[in-house]
Amino acid sequence: MKNDKTIIDVRTPLEFMGGNAPGSINIPLNEIGERIDEIKQMPHPIVLCCASGNRSGQATSFLRSMGIDCKNGGCWFEVTMLNENDFA
C-alpha cells in the first residue's frame, strides 16, 4: 500500500502481537473513541482491520460518523494481500 494511507488494526494488543499487516498500527476498538484527535492527524484514508471484519466494521462506522475518511479492510491477513487499488 502507498504511504499516504494508514492501516489501523483494532484487535487487542495480544492479538496484534500474534500477527499483523505490515506497517499497521494497533489501536484497540475500545480506544478508538478516546483517540479521535490522533486518528484525525494520520494520513487518510484510514483502512481498518481486525480478525474477521466485525470490529473493524464497528470502528469504520464510528469514524465515518465523526467525518473521518476510512474503509473497512476486513481481516488483517487479507489486508496484507491487497494492493493500493483495492482501497481507492
PDB file of N, CA, C and O in Angstrom:
ATOM      1  N   MET A   1       0.829  -1.174   0.000  1.00  0.00           N
ATOM      2  CA  MET A   1       0.000   0.000   0.000  1.00  0.00           C
ATOM      3  C   MET A   1       0.878   1.244   0.000  1.00  0.00           C
ATOM      4  O   MET A   1       1.993   1.223   0.520  1.00  0.00           O
ATOM      5  N   LYS A   2       0.381   2.305  -0.573  1.00  0.00           N
ATOM      6  CA  LYS A   2       1.129   3.552  -0.604  1.00  0.00           C
ATOM      7  C   LYS A   2       1.223   4.136   0.796  1.00  0.00           C
ATOM      8  O   LYS A   2       0.422   3.824   1.676  1.00  0.00           O
ATOM      9  N   ASN A   3       2.224   4.991   0.979  1.00  0.00           N
ATOM     10  CA  ASN A   3       2.460   5.592   2.282  1.00  0.00           C
ATOM     11  C   ASN A   3       1.435   6.646   2.671  1.00  0.00           C
ATOM     12  O   ASN A   3       1.465   7.135   3.800  1.00  0.00           O
ATOM     13  N   ASP A   4       0.528   7.011   1.770  1.00  0.00           N
ATOM     14  CA  ASP A   4      -0.445   8.043   2.120  1.00  0.00           C
ATOM     15  C   ASP A   4      -1.723   7.456   2.701  1.00  0.00           C
ATOM     16  O   ASP A   4      -2.757   8.124   2.718  1.00  0.00           O
ATOM     17  N   LYS A   5      -1.669   6.256   3.160  1.00  0.00           N
ATOM     18  CA  LYS A   5      -2.787   5.601   3.835  1.00  0.00           C
ATOM     19  C   LYS A   5      -2.309   5.122   5.202  1.00  0.00           C
ATOM     20  O   LYS A   5      -1.111   4.932   5.414  1.00  0.00           O
ATOM     21  N   THR A   6      -3.230   4.933   6.109  1.00  0.00           N
ATOM     22  CA  THR A   6      -2.902   4.398   7.427  1.00  0.00           C
ATOM     23  C   THR A   6      -3.728   3.144   7.655  1.00  0.00           C
ATOM     24  O   THR A   6      -4.941   3.143   7.441  1.00  0.00           O
ATOM     25  N   ILE A   7      -3.075   2.088   8.086  1.00  0.00           N
ATOM     26  CA  ILE A   7      -3.767   0.841   8.435  1.00  0.00           C
ATOM     27  C   ILE A   7      -3.833   0.770   9.957  1.00  0.00           C
ATOM     28  O   ILE A   7      -2.806   0.764  10.636  1.00  0.00           O
ATOM     29  N   ILE A   8      -5.050   0.717  10.479  1.00  0.00           N
ATOM     30  CA  ILE A   8      -5.254   0.582  11.922  1.00  0.00           C
ATOM     31  C   ILE A   8      -5.878  -0.771  12.196  1.00  0.00           C
ATOM     32  O   ILE A   8      -6.938  -1.103  11.665  1.00  0.00           O
ATOM     33  N   ASP A   9      -5.211  -1.542  13.025  1.00  0.00           N
ATOM     34  CA  ASP A   9      -5.692  -2.853  13.456  1.00  0.00           C
ATOM     35  C   ASP A   9      -6.380  -2.644  14.801  1.00  0.00           C
ATOM     36  O   ASP A   9      -5.742  -2.200  15.756  1.00  0.00           O
ATOM     37  N   VAL A  10      -7.666  -2.957  14.888  1.00  0.00           N
ATOM     38  CA  VAL A  10      -8.440  -2.674  16.099  1.00  0.00           C
ATOM     39  C   VAL A  10      -8.546  -3.873  17.049  1.00  0.00           C
ATOM     40  O   VAL A  10      -9.362  -3.866  17.971  1.00  0.00           O
ATOM     41  N   ARG A  11      -7.733  -4.885  16.824  1.00  0.00           N
ATOM     42  CA  ARG A  11      -7.729  -6.033  17.741  1.00  0.00           C
ATOM     43  C   ARG A  11      -7.008  -5.670  19.042  1.00  0.00           C
ATOM     44  O   ARG A  11      -6.441  -4.584  19.164  1.00  0.00           O
ATOM     45  N   THR A  12      -7.035  -6.572  19.993  1.00  0.00           N
ATOM     46  CA  THR A  12      -6.331  -6.357  21.257  1.00  0.00           C
ATOM     47  C   THR A  12      -4.820  -6.394  21.007  1.00  0.00           C
ATOM     48  O   THR A  12      -4.376  -6.956  20.006  1.00  0.00           O
ATOM     49  N   PRO A  13      -4.033  -5.805  21.901  1.00  0.00           N
ATOM     50  CA  PRO A  13      -2.581  -5.853  21.734  1.00  0.00           C
ATOM     51  C   PRO A  13      -2.040  -7.282  21.637  1.00  0.00           C
ATOM     52  O   PRO A  13      -1.108  -7.538  20.876  1.00  0.00           O
ATOM     53  N   LEU A  14      -2.612  -8.201  22.395  1.00  0.00           N
ATOM     54  CA  LEU A  14      -2.162  -9.589  22.353  1.00  0.00           C
ATOM     55  C   LEU A  14      -2.425 -10.209  20.983  1.00  0.00           C
ATOM     56  O   LEU A  14      -1.564 -10.901  20.439  1.00  0.00           O
ATOM     57  N   GLU A  15      -3.601  -9.966  20.428  1.00  0.00           N
ATOM     58  CA  GLU A  15      -3.913 -10.453  19.088  1.00  0.00           C
ATOM     59  C   GLU A  15      -2.963  -9.841  18.060  1.00  0.00           C
ATOM     60  O   GLU A  15      -2.462 -10.536  17.176  1.00  0.00           O
ATOM     61  N   PHE A  16      -2.721  -8.539  18.183  1.00  0.00           N
ATOM     62  CA  PHE A  16      -1.852  -7.821  17.254  1.00  0.00           C
ATOM     63  C   PHE A  16      -0.434  -8.407  17.276  1.00  0.00           C
ATOM     64  O   PHE A  16       0.195  -8.563  16.230  1.00  0.00           O
ATOM     65  N   MET A  17       0.055  -8.725  18.468  1.00  0.00           N
ATOM     66  CA  MET A  17       1.400  -9.300  18.592  1.00  0.00           C
ATOM     67  C   MET A  17       1.495 -10.668  17.932  1.00  0.00           C
ATOM     68  O   MET A  17       2.585 -11.094  17.551  1.00  0.00           O
ATOM     69  N   GLY A  18       0.376 -11.360  17.794  1.00  0.00           N
ATOM     70  CA  GLY A  18       0.365 -12.685  17.186  1.00  0.00           C
ATOM     71  C   GLY A  18       0.479 -12.650  15.669  1.00  0.00           C
ATOM     72  O   GLY A  18       0.641 -13.698  15.043  1.00  0.00           O
ATOM     73  N   GLY A  19       0.399 -11.480  15.071  1.00  0.00           N
ATOM     74  CA  GLY A  19       0.491 -11.309  13.621  1.00  0.00           C
ATOM     75  C   GLY A  19      -0.284 -10.079  13.219  1.00  0.00           C
ATOM     76  O   GLY A  19      -1.347  -9.797  13.772  1.00  0.00           O
ATOM     77  N   ASN A  20       0.251  -9.335  12.247  1.00  0.00           N
ATOM     78  CA  ASN A  20      -0.418  -8.119  11.812  1.00  0.00           C
ATOM     79  C   ASN A  20       0.026  -7.738  10.411  1.00  0.00           C
ATOM     80  O   ASN A  20       1.037  -8.228   9.908  1.00  0.00           O
ATOM     81  N   ALA A  21      -0.744  -6.856   9.789  1.00  0.00           N
ATOM     82  CA  ALA A  21      -0.413  -6.374   8.454  1.00  0.00           C
ATOM     83  C   ALA A  21       0.820  -5.480   8.539  1.00  0.00           C
ATOM     84  O   ALA A  21       0.904  -4.633   9.428  1.00  0.00           O
ATOM     85  N   PRO A  22       1.775  -5.654   7.632  1.00  0.00           N
ATOM     86  CA  PRO A  22       2.976  -4.810   7.655  1.00  0.00           C
ATOM     87  C   PRO A  22       2.621  -3.324   7.628  1.00  0.00           C
ATOM     88  O   PRO A  22       1.810  -2.877   6.817  1.00  0.00           O
ATOM     89  N   GLY A  23       3.245  -2.574   8.529  1.00  0.00           N
ATOM     90  CA  GLY A  23       3.021  -1.140   8.585  1.00  0.00           C
ATOM     91  C   GLY A  23       1.787  -0.715   9.354  1.00  0.00           C
ATOM     92  O   GLY A  23       1.533   0.479   9.511  1.00  0.00           O
ATOM     93  N   SER A  24       1.018  -1.677   9.836  1.00  0.00           N
ATOM     94  CA  SER A  24      -0.199  -1.325  10.571  1.00  0.00           C
ATOM     95  C   SER A  24       0.146  -0.876  11.986  1.00  0.00           C
ATOM     96  O   SER A  24       1.196  -1.213  12.532  1.00  0.00           O
ATOM     97  N   ILE A  25      -0.772  -0.107  12.559  1.00  0.00           N
ATOM     98  CA  ILE A  25      -0.634   0.283  13.955  1.00  0.00           C
ATOM     99  C   ILE A  25      -1.812  -0.293  14.730  1.00  0.00           C
ATOM    100  O   ILE A  25      -2.885  -0.521  14.173  1.00  0.00           O
ATOM    101  N   ASN A  26      -1.600  -0.520  15.994  1.00  0.00           N
ATOM    102  CA  ASN A  26      -2.626  -1.137  16.830  1.00  0.00           C
ATOM    103  C   ASN A  26      -3.312  -0.081  17.684  1.00  0.00           C
ATOM    104  O   ASN A  26      -2.693   0.542  18.547  1.00  0.00           O
ATOM    105  N   ILE A  27      -4.592   0.107  17.429  1.00  0.00           N
ATOM    106  CA  ILE A  27      -5.456   0.914  18.296  1.00  0.00           C
ATOM    107  C   ILE A  27      -6.674   0.047  18.571  1.00  0.00           C
ATOM    108  O   ILE A  27      -7.572  -0.043  17.734  1.00  0.00           O
ATOM    109  N   PRO A  28      -6.715  -0.593  19.739  1.00  0.00           N
ATOM    110  CA  PRO A  28      -7.843  -1.473  20.049  1.00  0.00           C
ATOM    111  C   PRO A  28      -9.185  -0.756  19.920  1.00  0.00           C
ATOM    112  O   PRO A  28      -9.286   0.445  20.173  1.00  0.00           O
ATOM    113  N   LEU A  29     -10.199  -1.494  19.530  1.00  0.00           N
ATOM    114  CA  LEU A  29     -11.533  -0.935  19.316  1.00  0.00           C
ATOM    115  C   LEU A  29     -11.999  -0.089  20.496  1.00  0.00           C
ATOM    116  O   LEU A  29     -12.587   0.975  20.306  1.00  0.00           O
ATOM    117  N   ASN A  30     -11.740  -0.558  21.709  1.00  0.00           N
ATOM    118  CA  ASN A  30     -12.215   0.177  22.884  1.00  0.00           C
ATOM    119  C   ASN A  30     -11.466   1.485  23.122  1.00  0.00           C
ATOM    120  O   ASN A  30     -11.845   2.247  24.011  1.00  0.00           O
ATOM    121  N   GLU A  31     -10.408   1.767  22.351  1.00  0.00           N
ATOM    122  CA  GLU A  31      -9.664   3.024  22.478  1.00  0.00           C
ATOM    123  C   GLU A  31      -9.949   3.999  21.334  1.00  0.00           C
ATOM    124  O   GLU A  31      -9.511   5.149  21.383  1.00  0.00           O
ATOM    125  N   ILE A  32     -10.673   3.558  20.315  1.00  0.00           N
ATOM    126  CA  ILE A  32     -10.904   4.397  19.134  1.00  0.00           C
ATOM    127  C   ILE A  32     -11.535   5.735  19.514  1.00  0.00           C
ATOM    128  O   ILE A  32     -11.076   6.781  19.054  1.00  0.00           O
ATOM    129  N   GLY A  33     -12.559   5.721  20.327  1.00  0.00           N
ATOM    130  CA  GLY A  33     -13.260   6.937  20.700  1.00  0.00           C
ATOM    131  C   GLY A  33     -12.390   7.959  21.408  1.00  0.00           C
ATOM    132  O   GLY A  33     -12.539   9.161  21.190  1.00  0.00           O
ATOM    133  N   GLU A  34     -11.491   7.495  22.250  1.00  0.00           N
ATOM    134  CA  GLU A  34     -10.648   8.420  23.005  1.00  0.00           C
ATOM    135  C   GLU A  34      -9.408   8.856  22.231  1.00  0.00           C
ATOM    136  O   GLU A  34      -8.642   9.689  22.715  1.00  0.00           O
ATOM    137  N   ARG A  35      -9.200   8.304  21.032  1.00  0.00           N
ATOM    138  CA  ARG A  35      -8.019   8.658  20.235  1.00  0.00           C
ATOM    139  C   ARG A  35      -8.381   9.333  18.906  1.00  0.00           C
ATOM    140  O   ARG A  35      -7.589   9.341  17.964  1.00  0.00           O
ATOM    141  N   ILE A  36      -9.586   9.894  18.852  1.00  0.00           N
ATOM    142  CA  ILE A  36     -10.081  10.552  17.636  1.00  0.00           C
ATOM    143  C   ILE A  36      -9.122  11.629  17.144  1.00  0.00           C
ATOM    144  O   ILE A  36      -8.805  11.667  15.955  1.00  0.00           O
ATOM    145  N   ASP A  37      -8.658  12.499  18.026  1.00  0.00           N
ATOM    146  CA  ASP A  37      -7.765  13.583  17.603  1.00  0.00           C
ATOM    147  C   ASP A  37      -6.497  13.031  16.961  1.00  0.00           C
ATOM    148  O   ASP A  37      -6.037  13.551  15.945  1.00  0.00           O
ATOM    149  N   GLU A  38      -5.935  11.990  17.545  1.00  0.00           N
ATOM    150  CA  GLU A  38      -4.743  11.340  16.994  1.00  0.00           C
ATOM    151  C   GLU A  38      -5.046  10.755  15.612  1.00  0.00           C
ATOM    152  O   GLU A  38      -4.257  10.920  14.682  1.00  0.00           O
ATOM    153  N   ILE A  39      -6.172  10.081  15.479  1.00  0.00           N
ATOM    154  CA  ILE A  39      -6.550   9.440  14.215  1.00  0.00           C
ATOM    155  C   ILE A  39      -6.788  10.489  13.133  1.00  0.00           C
ATOM    156  O   ILE A  39      -6.441  10.266  11.973  1.00  0.00           O
ATOM    157  N   LYS A  40      -7.370  11.620  13.493  1.00  0.00           N
ATOM    158  CA  LYS A  40      -7.617  12.684  12.511  1.00  0.00           C
ATOM    159  C   LYS A  40      -6.322  13.217  11.914  1.00  0.00           C
ATOM    160  O   LYS A  40      -6.328  13.726  10.793  1.00  0.00           O
ATOM    161  N   GLN A  41      -5.219  13.110  12.637  1.00  0.00           N
ATOM    162  CA  GLN A  41      -3.925  13.608  12.164  1.00  0.00           C
ATOM    163  C   GLN A  41      -3.186  12.610  11.279  1.00  0.00           C
ATOM    164  O   GLN A  41      -2.179  12.963  10.665  1.00  0.00           O
ATOM    165  N   MET A  42      -3.662  11.387  11.204  1.00  0.00           N
ATOM    166  CA  MET A  42      -2.992  10.349  10.416  1.00  0.00           C
ATOM    167  C   MET A  42      -3.284  10.529   8.928  1.00  0.00           C
ATOM    168  O   MET A  42      -4.316  11.089   8.558  1.00  0.00           O
ATOM    169  N   PRO A  43      -2.367  10.049   8.067  1.00  0.00           N
ATOM    170  CA  PRO A  43      -2.642  10.098   6.616  1.00  0.00           C
ATOM    171  C   PRO A  43      -3.934   9.355   6.297  1.00  0.00           C
ATOM    172  O   PRO A  43      -4.204   8.281   6.835  1.00  0.00           O
ATOM    173  N   HIS A  44      -4.725   9.955   5.409  1.00  0.00           N
ATOM    174  CA  HIS A  44      -6.011   9.372   5.019  1.00  0.00           C
ATOM    175  C   HIS A  44      -5.937   8.870   3.592  1.00  0.00           C
ATOM    176  O   HIS A  44      -5.134   9.387   2.817  1.00  0.00           O
ATOM    177  N   PRO A  45      -6.724   7.904   3.215  1.00  0.00           N
ATOM    178  CA  PRO A  45      -7.771   7.304   4.043  1.00  0.00           C
ATOM    179  C   PRO A  45      -7.191   6.346   5.070  1.00  0.00           C
ATOM    180  O   PRO A  45      -6.053   5.889   4.968  1.00  0.00           O
ATOM    181  N   ILE A  46      -8.006   6.070   6.041  1.00  0.00           N
ATOM    182  CA  ILE A  46      -7.693   5.095   7.075  1.00  0.00           C
ATOM    183  C   ILE A  46      -8.302   3.764   6.639  1.00  0.00           C
ATOM    184  O   ILE A  46      -9.461   3.712   6.227  1.00  0.00           O
ATOM    185  N   VAL A  47      -7.521   2.692   6.731  1.00  0.00           N
ATOM    186  CA  VAL A  47      -8.014   1.342   6.462  1.00  0.00           C
ATOM    187  C   VAL A  47      -7.996   0.607   7.795  1.00  0.00           C
ATOM    188  O   VAL A  47      -6.954   0.483   8.439  1.00  0.00           O
ATOM    189  N   LEU A  48      -9.166   0.123   8.198  1.00  0.00           N
ATOM    190  CA  LEU A  48      -9.263  -0.577   9.476  1.00  0.00           C
ATOM    191  C   LEU A  48      -9.347  -2.079   9.247  1.00  0.00           C
ATOM    192  O   LEU A  48      -9.944  -2.541   8.275  1.00  0.00           O
ATOM    193  N   CYS A  49      -8.743  -2.827  10.152  1.00  0.00           N
ATOM    194  CA  CYS A  49      -8.803  -4.282  10.053  1.00  0.00           C
ATOM    195  C   CYS A  49      -8.848  -4.890  11.444  1.00  0.00           C
ATOM    196  O   CYS A  49      -8.576  -4.225  12.444  1.00  0.00           O
ATOM    197  N   CYS A  50      -9.197  -6.171  11.485  1.00  0.00           N
ATOM    198  CA  CYS A  50      -9.252  -6.919  12.742  1.00  0.00           C
ATOM    199  C   CYS A  50      -9.115  -8.403  12.399  1.00  0.00           C
ATOM    200  O   CYS A  50      -8.446  -8.744  11.423  1.00  0.00           O
ATOM    201  N   ALA A  51      -9.722  -9.273  13.165  1.00  0.00           N
ATOM    202  CA  ALA A  51      -9.624 -10.707  12.900  1.00  0.00           C
ATOM    203  C   ALA A  51     -10.593 -11.157  11.810  1.00  0.00           C
ATOM    204  O   ALA A  51     -10.249 -12.000  10.982  1.00  0.00           O
ATOM    205  N   SER A  52     -11.805 -10.596  11.807  1.00  0.00           N
ATOM    206  CA  SER A  52     -12.820 -11.063  10.861  1.00  0.00           C
ATOM    207  C   SER A  52     -13.475  -9.953  10.040  1.00  0.00           C
ATOM    208  O   SER A  52     -14.100 -10.228   9.016  1.00  0.00           O
ATOM    209  N   GLY A  53     -13.337  -8.716  10.478  1.00  0.00           N
ATOM    210  CA  GLY A  53     -14.006  -7.597   9.823  1.00  0.00           C
ATOM    211  C   GLY A  53     -15.141  -7.028  10.657  1.00  0.00           C
ATOM    212  O   GLY A  53     -15.685  -5.977  10.318  1.00  0.00           O
ATOM    213  N   ASN A  54     -15.508  -7.701  11.739  1.00  0.00           N
ATOM    214  CA  ASN A  54     -16.606  -7.234  12.580  1.00  0.00           C
ATOM    215  C   ASN A  54     -16.204  -5.999  13.385  1.00  0.00           C
ATOM    216  O   ASN A  54     -16.861  -4.961  13.303  1.00  0.00           O
ATOM    217  N   ARG A  55     -15.135  -6.109  14.157  1.00  0.00           N
ATOM    218  CA  ARG A  55     -14.695  -4.964  14.965  1.00  0.00           C
ATOM    219  C   ARG A  55     -14.252  -3.799  14.086  1.00  0.00           C
ATOM    220  O   ARG A  55     -14.526  -2.640  14.397  1.00  0.00           O
ATOM    221  N   SER A  56     -13.563  -4.114  12.980  1.00  0.00           N
ATOM    222  CA  SER A  56     -13.137  -3.029  12.086  1.00  0.00           C
ATOM    223  C   SER A  56     -14.355  -2.372  11.440  1.00  0.00           C
ATOM    224  O   SER A  56     -14.327  -1.179  11.138  1.00  0.00           O
ATOM    225  N   GLY A  57     -15.416  -3.135  11.226  1.00  0.00           N
ATOM    226  CA  GLY A  57     -16.658  -2.561  10.703  1.00  0.00           C
ATOM    227  C   GLY A  57     -17.277  -1.594  11.693  1.00  0.00           C
ATOM    228  O   GLY A  57     -17.768  -0.533  11.306  1.00  0.00           O
ATOM    229  N   GLN A  58     -17.256  -1.955  12.975  1.00  0.00           N
ATOM    230  CA  GLN A  58     -17.772  -1.062  14.014  1.00  0.00           C
ATOM    231  C   GLN A  58     -16.950   0.221  14.076  1.00  0.00           C
ATOM    232  O   GLN A  58     -17.499   1.318  14.172  1.00  0.00           O
ATOM    233  N   ALA A  59     -15.623   0.070  14.020  1.00  0.00           N
ATOM    234  CA  ALA A  59     -14.739   1.235  14.073  1.00  0.00           C
ATOM    235  C   ALA A  59     -14.944   2.115  12.843  1.00  0.00           C
ATOM    236  O   ALA A  59     -14.954   3.341  12.951  1.00  0.00           O
ATOM    237  N   THR A  60     -15.108   1.497  11.679  1.00  0.00           N
ATOM    238  CA  THR A  60     -15.332   2.254  10.444  1.00  0.00           C
ATOM    239  C   THR A  60     -16.604   3.086  10.548  1.00  0.00           C
ATOM    240  O   THR A  60     -16.601   4.270  10.211  1.00  0.00           O
ATOM    241  N   SER A  61     -17.676   2.482  11.005  1.00  0.00           N
ATOM    242  CA  SER A  61     -18.944   3.208  11.149  1.00  0.00           C
ATOM    243  C   SER A  61     -18.795   4.388  12.101  1.00  0.00           C
ATOM    244  O   SER A  61     -19.274   5.487  11.821  1.00  0.00           O
ATOM    245  N   PHE A  62     -18.135   4.155  13.213  1.00  0.00           N
ATOM    246  CA  PHE A  62     -17.945   5.222  14.193  1.00  0.00           C
ATOM    247  C   PHE A  62     -17.098   6.358  13.618  1.00  0.00           C
ATOM    248  O   PHE A  62     -17.470   7.527  13.720  1.00  0.00           O
ATOM    249  N   LEU A  63     -15.953   6.007  13.012  1.00  0.00           N
ATOM    250  CA  LEU A  63     -15.070   7.047  12.479  1.00  0.00           C
ATOM    251  C   LEU A  63     -15.728   7.826  11.347  1.00  0.00           C
ATOM    252  O   LEU A  63     -15.549   9.039  11.241  1.00  0.00           O
ATOM    253  N   ARG A  64     -16.482   7.139  10.505  1.00  0.00           N
ATOM    254  CA  ARG A  64     -17.214   7.852   9.445  1.00  0.00           C
ATOM    255  C   ARG A  64     -18.212   8.836  10.039  1.00  0.00           C
ATOM    256  O   ARG A  64     -18.391   9.934   9.513  1.00  0.00           O
ATOM    257  N   SER A  65     -18.858   8.451  11.121  1.00  0.00           N
ATOM    258  CA  SER A  65     -19.822   9.355  11.767  1.00  0.00           C
ATOM    259  C   SER A  65     -19.124  10.583  12.339  1.00  0.00           C
ATOM    260  O   SER A  65     -19.762  11.605  12.592  1.00  0.00           O
ATOM    261  N   MET A  66     -17.811  10.480  12.542  1.00  0.00           N
ATOM    262  CA  MET A  66     -17.007  11.599  13.041  1.00  0.00           C
ATOM    263  C   MET A  66     -16.368  12.377  11.888  1.00  0.00           C
ATOM    264  O   MET A  66     -15.568  13.285  12.111  1.00  0.00           O
ATOM    265  N   GLY A  67     -16.730  12.008  10.646  1.00  0.00           N
ATOM    266  CA  GLY A  67     -16.222  12.716   9.480  1.00  0.00           C
ATOM    267  C   GLY A  67     -14.853  12.279   8.997  1.00  0.00           C
ATOM    268  O   GLY A  67     -14.202  13.005   8.246  1.00  0.00           O
ATOM    269  N   ILE A  68     -14.404  11.100   9.419  1.00  0.00           N
ATOM    270  CA  ILE A  68     -13.087  10.597   9.033  1.00  0.00           C
ATOM    271  C   ILE A  68     -13.214   9.676   7.826  1.00  0.00           C
ATOM    272  O   ILE A  68     -14.035   8.758   7.818  1.00  0.00           O
ATOM    273  N   ASP A  69     -12.389   9.931   6.800  1.00  0.00           N
ATOM    274  CA  ASP A  69     -12.353   9.115   5.584  1.00  0.00           C
ATOM    275  C   ASP A  69     -11.702   7.775   5.925  1.00  0.00           C
ATOM    276  O   ASP A  69     -10.501   7.719   6.187  1.00  0.00           O
ATOM    277  N   CYS A  70     -12.484   6.703   5.922  1.00  0.00           N
ATOM    278  CA  CYS A  70     -11.940   5.393   6.274  1.00  0.00           C
ATOM    279  C   CYS A  70     -12.703   4.283   5.571  1.00  0.00           C
ATOM    280  O   CYS A  70     -13.815   4.475   5.080  1.00  0.00           O
ATOM    281  N   LYS A  71     -12.074   3.123   5.537  1.00  0.00           N
ATOM    282  CA  LYS A  71     -12.659   1.951   4.893  1.00  0.00           C
ATOM    283  C   LYS A  71     -12.419   0.728   5.778  1.00  0.00           C
ATOM    284  O   LYS A  71     -11.410   0.638   6.478  1.00  0.00           O
ATOM    285  N   ASN A  72     -13.359  -0.204   5.735  1.00  0.00           N
ATOM    286  CA  ASN A  72     -13.200  -1.459   6.453  1.00  0.00           C
ATOM    287  C   ASN A  72     -12.424  -2.421   5.557  1.00  0.00           C
ATOM    288  O   ASN A  72     -12.933  -2.854   4.523  1.00  0.00           O
ATOM    289  N   GLY A  73     -11.212  -2.751   5.945  1.00  0.00           N
ATOM    290  CA  GLY A  73     -10.385  -3.689   5.189  1.00  0.00           C
ATOM    291  C   GLY A  73     -10.668  -5.141   5.536  1.00  0.00           C
ATOM    292  O   GLY A  73     -10.179  -6.047   4.861  1.00  0.00           O
ATOM    293  N   GLY A  74     -11.461  -5.373   6.593  1.00  0.00           N
ATOM    294  CA  GLY A  74     -11.795  -6.737   6.995  1.00  0.00           C
ATOM    295  C   GLY A  74     -10.678  -7.388   7.792  1.00  0.00           C
ATOM    296  O   GLY A  74     -10.089  -6.769   8.678  1.00  0.00           O
ATOM    297  N   CYS A  75     -10.395  -8.628   7.471  1.00  0.00           N
ATOM    298  CA  CYS A  75      -9.386  -9.417   8.170  1.00  0.00           C
ATOM    299  C   CYS A  75      -7.984  -8.853   7.920  1.00  0.00           C
ATOM    300  O   CYS A  75      -7.641  -8.518   6.786  1.00  0.00           O
ATOM    301  N   TRP A  76      -7.185  -8.752   8.966  1.00  0.00           N
ATOM    302  CA  TRP A  76      -5.831  -8.195   8.839  1.00  0.00           C
ATOM    303  C   TRP A  76      -5.003  -8.967   7.837  1.00  0.00           C
ATOM    304  O   TRP A  76      -4.192  -8.380   7.121  1.00  0.00           O
ATOM    305  N   PHE A  77      -5.195 -10.274   7.773  1.00  0.00           N
ATOM    306  CA  PHE A  77      -4.405 -11.099   6.862  1.00  0.00           C
ATOM    307  C   PHE A  77      -4.739 -10.758   5.412  1.00  0.00           C
ATOM    308  O   PHE A  77      -3.854 -10.726   4.557  1.00  0.00           O
ATOM    309  N   GLU A  78      -6.008 -10.504   5.142  1.00  0.00           N
ATOM    310  CA  GLU A  78      -6.413 -10.130   3.786  1.00  0.00           C
ATOM    311  C   GLU A  78      -5.869  -8.758   3.400  1.00  0.00           C
ATOM    312  O   GLU A  78      -5.535  -8.529   2.237  1.00  0.00           O
ATOM    313  N   VAL A  79      -5.777  -7.845   4.368  1.00  0.00           N
ATOM    314  CA  VAL A  79      -5.236  -6.515   4.094  1.00  0.00           C
ATOM    315  C   VAL A  79      -3.794  -6.624   3.607  1.00  0.00           C
ATOM    316  O   VAL A  79      -3.363  -5.836   2.765  1.00  0.00           O
ATOM    317  N   THR A  80      -3.056  -7.583   4.123  1.00  0.00           N
ATOM    318  CA  THR A  80      -1.660  -7.736   3.698  1.00  0.00           C
ATOM    319  C   THR A  80      -1.560  -8.165   2.238  1.00  0.00           C
ATOM    320  O   THR A  80      -0.538  -7.928   1.593  1.00  0.00           O
ATOM    321  N   MET A  81      -2.603  -8.788   1.715  1.00  0.00           N
ATOM    322  CA  MET A  81      -2.588  -9.296   0.344  1.00  0.00           C
ATOM    323  C   MET A  81      -3.192  -8.334  -0.672  1.00  0.00           C
ATOM    324  O   MET A  81      -3.093  -8.562  -1.877  1.00  0.00           O
ATOM    325  N   LEU A  82      -3.814  -7.266  -0.197  1.00  0.00           N
ATOM    326  CA  LEU A  82      -4.452  -6.319  -1.105  1.00  0.00           C
ATOM    327  C   LEU A  82      -3.451  -5.258  -1.554  1.00  0.00           C
ATOM    328  O   LEU A  82      -2.491  -4.947  -0.849  1.00  0.00           O
ATOM    329  N   ASN A  83      -3.692  -4.720  -2.725  1.00  0.00           N
ATOM    330  CA  ASN A  83      -2.833  -3.618  -3.170  1.00  0.00           C
ATOM    331  C   ASN A  83      -3.574  -2.304  -3.012  1.00  0.00           C
ATOM    332  O   ASN A  83      -4.757  -2.288  -2.671  1.00  0.00           O
ATOM    333  N   GLU A  84      -2.886  -1.214  -3.256  1.00  0.00           N
ATOM    334  CA  GLU A  84      -3.442   0.104  -3.027  1.00  0.00           C
ATOM    335  C   GLU A  84      -4.725   0.377  -3.792  1.00  0.00           C
ATOM    336  O   GLU A  84      -5.544   1.169  -3.327  1.00  0.00           O
ATOM    337  N   ASN A  85      -4.935  -0.244  -4.943  1.00  0.00           N
ATOM    338  CA  ASN A  85      -6.139  -0.011  -5.744  1.00  0.00           C
ATOM    339  C   ASN A  85      -7.392  -0.575  -5.082  1.00  0.00           C
ATOM    340  O   ASN A  85      -8.501  -0.138  -5.388  1.00  0.00           O
ATOM    341  N   ASP A  86      -7.228  -1.534  -4.184  1.00  0.00           N
ATOM    342  CA  ASP A  86      -8.373  -2.138  -3.533  1.00  0.00           C
ATOM    343  C   ASP A  86      -9.042  -1.197  -2.541  1.00  0.00           C
ATOM    344  O   ASP A  86     -10.166  -1.451  -2.109  1.00  0.00           O
ATOM    345  N   PHE A  87      -8.363  -0.112  -2.176  1.00  0.00           N
ATOM    346  CA  PHE A  87      -8.917   0.829  -1.217  1.00  0.00           C
ATOM    347  C   PHE A  87      -9.147   2.194  -1.843  1.00  0.00           C
ATOM    348  O   PHE A  87      -9.430   3.158  -1.132  1.00  0.00           O
ATOM    349  N   ALA A  88      -9.031   2.290  -3.144  1.00  0.00           N
ATOM    350  CA  ALA A  88      -9.201   3.585  -3.823  1.00  0.00           C
ATOM    351  C   ALA A  88     -10.663   3.980  -3.845  1.00  0.00           C
ATOM    352  O   ALA A  88     -11.010   5.037  -4.372  1.00  0.00           O
TER     353      ALA A  88
END
